[in-house]
Amino acid sequence: MSTANIGRWAVNPAIRASRNGELAAVASREEDRARAFADEWDIPRAHGSYDALLADDEIDAVYIPLPNSLHREWTIRAAEAGKHVLCEKPLALTEAECRDMEEAAAANGVKLMEAFMYRFHPRTDRVLELVRSGTVGDVRMIRSAFTFRLTKPDNIRMDASLGGGALMDVGCYCVNVSRTIAGREPIEAQATATWAESGVDEQLVGTLRFDGGLIAQFDCALTLERREMYEVSGTEGYLTVPNAFLPGTEPAGVQEVRGRDREITHTVEGADEYLLMVEHFSDCVIGDLPPRYSPDEASRNMRVIEALYESARNGGTPVALAPRAARQVPTSAT
Ligand SMILES: NC(=O)c1ccc[n+]([C@@H]2O[C@H](COP(=O)([O-])OP(=O)(O)OC[C@H]3O[C@@H](n4cnc5c(N)ncnc54)[C@H](OP(=O)(O)O)[C@@H]3O)[C@@H](O)[C@H]2O)c1
């Protein structure tokens, strides 16, 4: 759905290369743009509107890489049209929007997954194995960063009305990896931001406090040289993960340091994380299986992002996050 850059360079090729999916159609707000895109990428059908795509009976699932402010509307419309949805990160603008999308997917019996591709890279599983097996002892500190320098002022990331900003665009990865490594939800969020004239956060530094004394700190920016990493520090050692979210398809490393004597690099074989994500999603659609990452997981991430923004807008005052109860979402069968 759309001629977005991320579709062009990563996800559409992954759909095409997948063992269980077929890139059947593209839609754009402009018929000519859809046609040109379809010709360029040899896609069988081109639709001049997103509605036309949703009315296409040959389509089982849609991939939504629209500006963040449009994720909710088009995910719900796709679900109501009976299409499964792989939607770009962040799933929506707020936790409440994520909930609406989760409910629409459940009510219409379709799968919905947020496209955080880094989670499908085998290195992410390797880090989790190392952490869970106690390699670094008791984890007390997670540091992460995702920054890059945006040079085009008309980019969707600079537009507040489209859900732009550094935290929405790249900080969401840091929040996600921190929560994943911690294995629990933060109890407090605090952030400080530098705001662009357009109203979006162009740099943001966030701190998440978890019970048990664990703190996660991260920075994200649309103004700095590309940097993506995370570091997991514990009582016995630490792990460093370079090129954390976009490691490419070459073998990927995790550096482990313990005491003064042990410093080794674990190397994980290269993989296309977009391909693995797309194939997993298609497996879930075809086999009627729940995706590995639920819309509830996405809404928990969004809840933390909202708290960070609240703190940043209030001069960095920490925002408490109360424990959240599990929810019952009515499904098409209930
Ligand atoms: N997972 C990842 O690795 C990754 C990487 C980059 C971006 N993303 C996510 O993917 C999404 C798109 O990012 P992108 O950089 O690919 O964006 P982009 O190149 O600007 O594409 C967005 C597309 O949305 C459509 N659109 C509909 N209404 C629009 C509006 N009012 N303004 C602008 N475009 C509009 C346009 O397609 P038509 O004109 O053809 O309809 C446009 O091509 C975002 O949610 C972003 O967070 C994910």
The ligand as an SDF file (V2000), in Angstrom:
LIG
                    3D

 48 52  0  0  0  0  0  0  0  0999 V2000
   11.1210   -1.1820    9.1850 N   0  0  0  0  0  0  0  0  0  0  0  0
   11.9720   -0.3550    8.5910 C   0  0  0  0  0  0  0  0  0  0  0  0
   13.1370   -0.7170    8.3180 O   0  0  0  0  0  0  0  0  0  0  0  0
   11.5170    0.9930    8.1860 C   0  0  0  0  0  0  0  0  0  0  0  0
   12.3920    1.8450    7.5070 C   0  0  0  0  0  0  0  0  0  0  0  0
   11.9010    3.0670    7.0500 C   0  0  0  0  0  0  0  0  0  0  0  0
   10.5990    3.4350    7.3170 C   0  0  0  0  0  0  0  0  0  0  0  0
    9.7730    2.6190    8.0170 N   0  0  0  0  0  0  0  0  0  0  0  0
    8.3750    2.9910    8.2920 C   0  0  0  0  0  0  0  0  0  0  0  0
    7.6760    2.9140    7.0590 O   0  0  0  0  0  0  0  0  0  0  0  0
    6.7400    3.9580    6.9470 C   0  0  0  0  0  0  0  0  0  0  0  0
    7.0310    4.7750    5.6900 C   0  0  0  0  0  0  0  0  0  0  0  0
    8.3320    5.3160    5.7360 O   0  0  0  0  0  0  0  0  0  0  0  0
    9.0890    5.7380    4.3690 P   0  0  0  0  0  0  0  0  0  0  0  0
   10.3420    6.4060    4.7470 O   0  0  0  0  0  0  0  0  0  0  0  0
    9.1710    4.5760    3.4540 O   0  0  0  0  0  0  0  0  0  0  0  0
    8.0720    6.8410    3.8370 O   0  0  0  0  0  0  0  0  0  0  0  0
    7.8780    7.5000    2.4000 P   0  0  0  0  0  0  0  0  0  0  0  0
    8.9500    7.0540    1.4630 O   0  0  0  0  0  0  0  0  0  0  0  0
    7.6670    8.9480    2.6050 O   0  0  0  0  0  0  0  0  0  0  0  0
    6.5380    6.8170    1.9010 O   0  0  0  0  0  0  0  0  0  0  0  0
    5.2760    7.0140    2.4780 C   0  0  0  0  0  0  0  0  0  0  0  0
    4.2490    6.7530    1.3920 C   0  0  0  0  0  0  0  0  0  0  0  0
    2.9720    6.9520    1.9480 O   0  0  0  0  0  0  0  0  0  0  0  0
    2.0990    7.4480    0.9480 C   0  0  0  0  0  0  0  0  0  0  0  0
    1.3650    8.5710    1.5440 N   0  0  0  0  0  0  0  0  0  0  0  0
    0.0250    8.5820    1.7940 C   0  0  0  0  0  0  0  0  0  0  0  0
   -0.3550    9.7440    2.3450 N   0  0  0  0  0  0  0  0  0  0  0  0
    0.7570   10.4960    2.4520 C   0  0  0  0  0  0  0  0  0  0  0  0
    1.0000   11.7980    2.9310 C   0  0  0  0  0  0  0  0  0  0  0  0
    0.0180   12.5720    3.4310 N   0  0  0  0  0  0  0  0  0  0  0  0
    2.2580   12.2700    2.8840 N   0  0  0  0  0  0  0  0  0  0  0  0
    3.2660   11.5170    2.4110 C   0  0  0  0  0  0  0  0  0  0  0  0
    3.1080   10.2500    1.9360 N   0  0  0  0  0  0  0  0  0  0  0  0
    1.8530    9.7520    1.9530 C   0  0  0  0  0  0  0  0  0  0  0  0
    2.9370    7.8570   -0.2470 C   0  0  0  0  0  0  0  0  0  0  0  0
    2.7010    6.8980   -1.2840 O   0  0  0  0  0  0  0  0  0  0  0  0
    1.7310    7.1440   -2.5530 P   0  0  0  0  0  0  0  0  0  0  0  0
    1.8570    8.6000   -2.8870 O   0  0  0  0  0  0  0  0  0  0  0  0
    2.2810    6.2490   -3.5600 O   0  0  0  0  0  0  0  0  0  0  0  0
    0.3590    6.7750   -2.1260 O   0  0  0  0  0  0  0  0  0  0  0  0
    4.3640    7.7050    0.2030 C   0  0  0  0  0  0  0  0  0  0  0  0
    5.1950    7.1640   -0.7910 O   0  0  0  0  0  0  0  0  0  0  0  0
    6.8160    4.7280    8.2630 C   0  0  0  0  0  0  0  0  0  0  0  0
    5.8450    4.2130    9.1400 O   0  0  0  0  0  0  0  0  0  0  0  0
    8.2020    4.4100    8.7870 C   0  0  0  0  0  0  0  0  0  0  0  0
    8.2830    4.4610   10.2060 O   0  0  0  0  0  0  0  0  0  0  0  0
   10.2130    1.4040    8.4400 C   0  0  0  0  0  0  0  0  0  0  0  0
  1  2  1  0
  2  3  2  0
  2  4  1  0
  4  5  1  0
  4 48  2  0
  5  6  2  0
  6  7  1  0
  7  8  2  0
  8  9  1  0
  8 48  1  0
  9 10  1  0
  9 46  1  0
 10 11  1  0
 11 12  1  0
 11 44  1  0
 12 13  1  0
 13 14  1  0
 14 15  2  0
 14 16  1  0
 14 17  1  0
 17 18  1  0
 18 19  2  0
 18 20  1  0
 18 21  1  0
 21 22  1  0
 22 23  1  0
 23 24  1  0
 23 42  1  0
 24 25  1  0
 25 26  1  0
 25 36  1  0
 26 27  1  0
 26 35  1  0
 27 28  2  0
 28 29  1  0
 29 30  1  0
 29 35  2  0
 30 31  1  0
 30 32  2  0
 32 33  1  0
 33 34  2  0
 34 35  1  0
 36 37  1  0
 36 42  1  0
 37 38  1  0
 38 39  2  0
 38 40  1  0
 38 41  1  0
 42 43  1  0
 44 45  1  0
 44 46  1  0
 46 47  1  0
M  CHG  2   8   1  16  -1
M  END
$$$$
